[in-house]
């Protein structure tokens, strides 16, 4: 068996190292005799010889074949990486290490662990796409053995195949592996439906064999009559595809016309179009069922002409027309582009353009996603695209997922085009930026130098690239605003400390940043603006002379403590506020509900104590003429243990599950819903007023971001006053 594989390798790779293959054969012989391997049928690396056969079918290089074999020894502890490196080289060990890192992935549950597994796989693929091709071969043999042995498999295993590996095989254009993986997973997941459909298809095949033969004969005679050399054959669609068509179209098997696809292979591209003309002249085409994947190839390089016609015997038939080279690509995908050179495998430019374009998008998503949920959602867009083909004004083709909008198109052209997009023309007319695009649309993006991304775009864009760029811009704006606020706080505290404003320059700010152990002035201002360094801490560290002794009625003495928030305003220990007398009665104002991290001010109420307001509270305007009641030099403690109530205004879609979704997110963010009130419940969207408990401003920001991420939520804002 191994010698047969060696001979096949030498036919497509005549310069392969025979000594390397002999060493690999000896290792394989010893490996298959080990009980650890012969008993590993359920393992991801079982039956190494059969894995090697799949890799030879893919015409893989010797390093990939060796990795597919050696990973069995490494995973069972029979071989160390150092031994593998000494006997088979660094390239093989690199692939083996990549394979062991991606042993288990799953996109069903949105957890950090699963997201990290998927991230590792994408990184491994980006470094060397051979890793995933070997992994596909291992998965295929594992599934075959699970079916043969009638092994009960976990739902996670079939989910991995249907959610991850089959779509990746599809994206790489390796349709025969994709089809086999899907059928095997279907058989293991739902054996009753699988065998029922298999029997029905077999009966239909038996009853229609005569028609299939006649159609093939008709097409062959047509080619001969017009002097075109070509092959004609019929191929039955795989069962999982038929199963999905039956579910998706809501039809019976008897009503499904494209169970058999007739393929015509010719010598060159011009013959493809000649044959198409002949087919349409001999048989009546069905409108809207012609697709030209030669002029508009799929993103994985697939090219073919597809048409549906009324056949010579009155039945509807699907015909696919392609060259033999196109057929090889259609069957083997990215592997069909590879050529061998002295010293190993290399890829041609067309392989880079077709096999790696989607992978580069996935890598960009990996690098830029902020959280696992966002990452997995964006990956699924790239793994499961129903693609549309669009044209730039220059006639270039842009491929995007179905549902894409002009904003997605703009970011696909260039990040700067997306960032400055202000309008779009589709087929010559102005359209809203949220308009879904369709195959064949010609799109012109209108840009403005002073235009910037709109956060509302996040409600309708579908590509990971667009979502990342918009979110990045939003964060940058928040960062700039925080730095501006930080500069204001610094200037205010410096003024209180007797430092002239003219003396505060960038060099001075950098020096102060170093005093706080920070790298640069921007980081220092950012932390000030985000309340990660409080004004009181800033003053004590940099301006100790700015702590004046206040009126004993209200303020602490130079040796005193701080006021305590009166009980009943929250849960947890009493809150000490720096800047007030010990045991002073302090109340957190309900109108603006400030939380630790907010800039605050105290208002004196004679005989009642002090109420604490956020500095931006609208209710403070009525007290502007009573400065004697204001206490501005107070701050939160550095560690806040008390829980504080904050009020949010949430605009959401009118769905039954909105309340449960929001409550679930609040709980997941380690917060509690105190009160929830709906406004305009019969409208869509409607308003939800939600009181939540948080430890401080940072906690509140995290919670608001988590609520904003919900699909049903359109906006979240904090109510102050």
Secondary structure, 3 states (H helix, E strand, C coil): CHHHHHHHHHHHCCCCCHHHHHHHHHHHHHHHCCHHHHCCCCCCCCCHHHHHHHHHHCCCCHHHHHHHHHHHHHHCCCCCHHHHHHHHCHHHHHHHHHHHHCCCCCCCCCCHHHHHHHHHHHHHHHHCCHHHHHHHHHHHHHHHHHHHCCCCCCHHHHHHHHHHHHHHHHHCCCHHHHHHHHHHHHHHHCHHHHHHHHHHHHHHHHHHHHHHHHHHHHHHHHHHHCCCCEEEEEEECCHHHHHHHHHHHCCCHHHCCCCEEEEEEECCHHHHHHHHHHHHHHCCECCCCCEECCCCCCCCCCCCEEEEEECCCCCEEEEEEEEHHHHHHHHHHHHHHEEEECCEEEECHHHHHHHCHHHHHHHHHHHHCCCHHHHHHHHHHHHCCCEEEEECCCCCEEEEECCCEHHHHHHHHCHHHHHCEEEEEECCEEECCCCECCCCCEEEEEECCCCCCCHHHHHCCCCHHHHHHHHHHHHHHHHHHHHHHHHHHHHHHHHHCCCCHHHCCHHHHHHHHHHCCCCCHHHHHHHHHCCCCCHHHHHHHHCHHHCCCCCCCCCCCCCCCCEEECCCCCECCCCEEECCCCCCEEEECCCCCCCCCCCEEEEEECCCEEEEEECCCHHHHHHCCCHHHEECCCECCCCCCCEEEEEEEEEECCCCCHHHHHHHHHHHCCCEEEEEEEECCCCCCEEEEEEEEECCHHHHHHHHHHHHCCCCEEEEEECCC
